[in-house]
């Protein structure tokens, strides 16, 4: 039986994060955005109280890309998502399993957010961050690690939100996990990033020696093909077996425009360096268009959904359209990632290939990158996009003492470069050994006194003023 817990408190904090370089994806360029921190207090039945934590950037214009909304408005909607979720979770006053809490709140969360014009992907952000902090507290309360706790299903995950699966499917998947000792980084090449020369794709200092690359697309086949030709030439100079993924962040308008790019990849010799390395294409079309557009013959190229993953039935629906994969991001919900990985394993048993990938909305050094990395290592994701170290200078504005505490507790993940503590990448990989700590992949928590309370969302009138 999974241990039961009772929520005592949920607190939200934030810290500004300045980017070391602009990050352009889709139709937005980010130079700075706050990082959220969640602190929960729980009582574990028969064991006493425990405190847990999680963290994630409040990323503008990704969860909700509607053009009429400003970046600030989309961040405020994430704050609203958090506050709505806090009220729903704290209203559950009895002892429940961690997954009971999630499953009993997620439907009301999505419905309440919809009434406030917050889409389902943004609605899931609040529960996703609270769930991570609750799991951290629970694991600390029972004194076990994330890897051991999830293999034993201490969260009590069941099939109530995924009726296409059985309880046995989930328990068999969880108990059979063997966490990866290392996960390769996939280096992001943003739309404003340098391609050639110093700071470019082939610059080992820039890419940290990565063997995997994630290339952003703009949605314009001619421009994208031209840029991919340049990137392919740079990858050829590395002289090793690099692989690539492409990510359009919903920018391809429809199947016809997407088909034009894929036709170039299939037939243009200058694009052979990219086509021969291509693993999959991520979220090419807008989420609404995706749901209405079977891939047909294009499916053979290998497509995954990301922004279209806004519900527990998104992966089965995408599979019916010809998609073979789905992203895992802890900001979309760790339980959904586990359910989708269970599906991919079950579906692949018949001979077809389905998979879960590791993608990143710039998880920052500390809690965010550790918890997302642990989730991927548990699911068996061998390489994951990791770009927090690329777009942000180490721990950024984190107090030095806090950064040093993380580095001391997780010496395989961080190194002191003499110019600050940064992520430590070993031959293109991140090591996961120290993530086997009691709690959710962390031995330490942030310095709560150095954080400011979460800002209150502004009204539309204030945004327009």
N, C-alpha and C positions, 0 to 999 in steps of 0.2 A: 504494500500500500504506500502511495506517495504521501509524504508528510504534509500536514495541513498548516496553514498560517493565517494569521489575522493582521490586516493592515492597521498600523497606528498613525502613520503620517507620510505624506508625499510633499517634498519641497523641490522647487525649481530654481536654478541659478543660471547665470550666463557670464561669458567672458569674451571680450572682443578678440577677433583673430584677423591680423593683417596678413595679406598674402605677399610672398616674396616676388611674385610675378603675376600678371593677369592670367586668369583661367577662363578661356572662352570655350563654351560648349553650347550646342544648339544656337539659340538666339540671344544668349546672355553672356556677359563678361563679368566675372567676380574679382574684385580687388580686396574685399574684406567682408566678413560676415560673423555674427556671434556664434560661439559654441555653447550649446546647452549642456547643463549638468543636472542630473536627477539624484536626489537623496531620498531613500525610503527607510522607514522604520517598521519592522514587523515583529510579531510574536509568533514563534514557531511552537506549535502545540507540544507541550511536555518538555520543551527545551529552553524556553526563555526568549529574550529579545535579540534582535540582530539588525544591523544597518547595512544597506546595499547602495550601490551607485552605478550610474551609467553616464555616457556623454555622446554627443553627436553634434555636428554643425547644423545650424538653422540655415539651410541652403535655399537661396531665392530662385524662383522661376524654374524649378525642376519638378517638384511635387504638383505644381499648378502652373502651366505655361500659357494660360489665357492672355492674349495680347493686351486686353484692356486693363489688366492688373499691373501695378508697378512692382518692382522687386521687393520693396518694403512691405507692400500689402500682402505678398505671398508669404513673407516671413511672419507677419502678424497672424496670418491664418494658421501657421504652424504653432504659434503660441496659443491661439484659441483651441486648437486640437488638443494641446497638452492640458489646458485648464478644464475642458469638457471631460477628458479622460480622467483627470484627477477626481472630479466630482463623482463620476460613475464608479470608479474603483473604491473610493472611500465610503460609498453608500453600501457596499457589501460588508456587513459588520460581523459576520460569523466566520468560523474557521473553514477555509477552502484550500484546495490545492492551487499551486501557481497557475496551472492551465485552467482550472475552474474560473479563476478571476478573469483571465483573458477571454475565455469563451463566453462567459456570462455578460461581458461588457462590449465586445467588439461590434455586435449588431446594433446596439443602442448608440454606440459611438458614431458609426457611419451614418445612421439615420439622423441623429442630432446635428452632425456636421453638415449633412445635405440641406437641412432646413436653413442653415446659415451660409449656404452657397460655398461650402468647402468640399472639394471633391474627395472621392474615397481614398486616393493615394495619400493625400495630406491628412485625412481623418485618421489613417492608420499610424501616423507618426507618433501621436500621443501615447497610445497603448504600447507601441513598439519600445519606446524609451522607458516607460514605467515597467514593462515586463522584464527588461534587462536588469534594472535595478532591483526588482523583487527577486529575481533569480539569484543575483549576487548575494542578497541578504539571506535567502533560503540556504544556499550552499554554505555560507559562513555559519549559519545557525546549526546545520547538521555536520559541519566540519569536514567537508569534502570538496573536491575540485569539480570544475565544469565538466571535464571529460568523463570522470567516473560518475558524477551525478546524472548526466544526461544518458549515459549507457544504462544506468539503472532506472531511468525515467522518473527521477525524483520530482519532476515538474508535474507528472500525472497527465502527460499528453495522450489524448484519445482521438477517436475518429468522428466526433460529433460535428466538426466543421468541414469534414472531408468524407462524405458518405460513400465516395468511390473507393475508399480504403477500408480495411478491417482493423480492429484493434491489434490483431496478430501481425498485420503488415507493419504497423508502427513499432510494436515491441520488438519484432525480429530485426527491423532496421536499426533501431537504437542499440540493442544489445550486441549487434555485430560490428559496431564501429571500432576502428583502430586508428586513433588520431595520427595525423601525419606529423613527423618530427620537424619537417621544414616545408614551407610553402613559397614557391617562386613568386617574385613580384612581377606584375605586368605594368610596364612603364607607360604612362599616358602622354600622348603627343596632342596637346590642345590645338585649337584652330589658330591661335596666335603664337604658338611656340615656334622657335627656330628649327629649321630643318637641316640646313647645311652648316658646316664649320663649328666654331667654338659655341658650346651650348646647344648643339644640334643633336640629331638622332643618334649619330655615331660617336658622340662625345661620352666616353665611359664615366667621366665625372658627373655629367648631367643625368645619365640614365642609370647610374649605380651598377653598371655591368649587367643589366637585365637581359634575359634571353627571350622575354615576351614583351610585346608592345601593343598598346591599345591606341588606335588612330581615330581621331574624331573626324566626322564628316559634316559637311555644311548643308547637304540637300540639293546641291547643284552638280549634276553628273559630270559636266565638262571640267569645272573647277576642281571637283574632288579627284577626278581621274588624273588631272595634271599634277596635283599635289602628291598623290599616291605614287606617281612615277618618280618624283624627286625623293620621296621617302624610301622607296624600293632601292634606288641607287645607293643611298646611304647604308641601308641594311646589308646590301651586298658587300660593302667594304669591311664589315665586321668579321667576315670569314667564319661564322659559326651558325649553327642551326637555329636561327631565331624564328619565332612564330608571331603572327599578328591577329588581332581582332579589330573589327571596324564597328564604330558606334555613331549612329546618326542622331541620337537623341530626338527622335520624332520629326526630323526635318525633311524627309522625303515625302512629297505631297500625296503620292498614290503609287499603285503598282506599276504604272507606265513609266514614271520617272525612275523608280527603283530599278525596273527592268533595264533601263538605258545604262545605268551604272554597271549592273551585273553583266550585261552584254559586252561592255568594254573590258571588264575583268576576264571574261571568257576568251576574247578574241584579240585584244591588243597586246602584241609581244612586249611592248614597253611596260606593261603592267604585270608581266609574268613574275617578277620578284615579289610582288604582293600576293597575286593569286596563288602561287605555289606555297606560300606561308600561311594562307588564310585558314583560321579555325572556325570562325562563325561571324555573323553580322548581327549586331545588337540593335533592337528597337528602331527599325528604319523609318516607320511611318507613325503619324500621330495615333495616340491610343484609341481614339474613336474610330478612325479609319481602319486600324488594325483589326478591330473586332468584326468589321464588315468585309474583309478582304482575304479570302483564301489565297495562299501563296501559289498554288498550282505548281507549274514546272520550276518556278524559282526556288521551291523548297529544297531542291537538291544542293543548294549552296550552303545550307545550314544557318537558320535564323533563330534568335532567342528574343523573348520579350523582357522588358525591364520596367519602363513607366506604365505599360499596360498591365502590370502585375499589381492589381489593386484590390484583389479579393481572393478568397480561398479556392474559387472555381476558375481562376484566370488561366492556370496552367492546362487543365483539361480542355478548356475552350480554345486555347492557343494550339494545343496538339491537334485538334480537329481542323484547324486552319493550315496546318503544315509546319508549325514551329516545332523544333526539337529540343529547345532548352529554355531556361528561365534563370534570371539572376538571383543570387542570394545577397541581400543587403540587410544588415541588422536594423537599419532605419525603417525598413518595410515590415519588420516583424520576424523575430528569430523562430517562433513556432511555425510560421508559414514556410520559412526556409526548410525546416525539418520535414514538414509534411510534403513539400515539393521534392525534396531529395528522396523521400520514401517512394513517391510516385515514379520518379525517374528510374530508380532501381527496379521497381516492380515492372514497369513498362519495358525496360531494356531486357528483361528476362526472356522475352519472346523473340529476340534477335535484332529488333530495331534499336537505334541508339538515341537515348534521351539523357539529358544531363543538366546539372545545376552549375552555374558559373559564379565566380567571385568578382563583384564589381564594387566600386568605392566612390562615395561622394566626398572625397577628401577627409577620410577618418584621420583625426589628429593624434599625434603621439600621446601616449597615456591610455586612459580608459577606452576610448573609442577604437583605436587601432587594435588594441589587445583583445577586446571582446569580439570584434568582427573577425579578426584573424583566427581566434580560437573556434568560432563557429565554422569557418571554412575548413580548418584543419580537422574538425570533428566530422564534417560531412564528406571529407575526402576531396576537397577542391585543391588540385595540385598547383594551380597558379591563380593569383588574384590581382586585380588592379589595385595598386597602392600608390596614391599620389599626394598624401598629406606631407610627406617629406620633400616633395618636389615643389609644391606650390606654397608651402609655408616653411619658414626657417626654423627647423627643429621644433622645439616646444613653444615657439613664438613668444607671446607675452606672459606665459606661465611663470610664476615666481621661481627663482633659481632653486630654492630649497625644495620645492615640490618636484621640479624636474629631476633633481639629484636623488630624491627619494624613489622615484620610479626607476631611475637608472641603477640604483643600488639593489633594488628588489628584483630587477629583471635585466641582469648584466648581459644576457645573450641577445637582448632586443635593442639595447641602447649603447651608445659610445660617446665619450666626451671628446669632441674634435679639437678642443682648445678654443673653439669659437662657439661653444654651447653644446648641449647634449642633443644628439640626433639619432634617428633610427639606424641601427647597425645591420647592414645587408651583406651577407656572406655568399660570395660567388652568385649573386643574383637572387638569393633566397633569404627569407626570414626564418629564424629558428623559433620553435614553439615550446621548448623544454620548460622554461620558467612559467609558462601559462598553466602548468599543472599545479598551481597554487590553490589553497583553500579559497573558495569564492569563485566568481565569474572572471577567471583569467587575470586576476590582479591581486597582488599582495598589499597594495596601498590604495588609499583614496585621495582625492584632491584636498587641498587646503581650503576647506569650506569658508574660512574667514576671509580668504582672498578673492572670493567670488561675489558678484553683486546679484541681487534677486532678479528673476526673470522680469523683463519689462512687460508692462501691461499693454495688450494690443490697442492700437489707436483706432478710432472710428474712421469710417470712410471720409467724413467731413474733415477730420484732422489731416488725413492723407492729402486731400485736395487743397488744403489751405496753403 
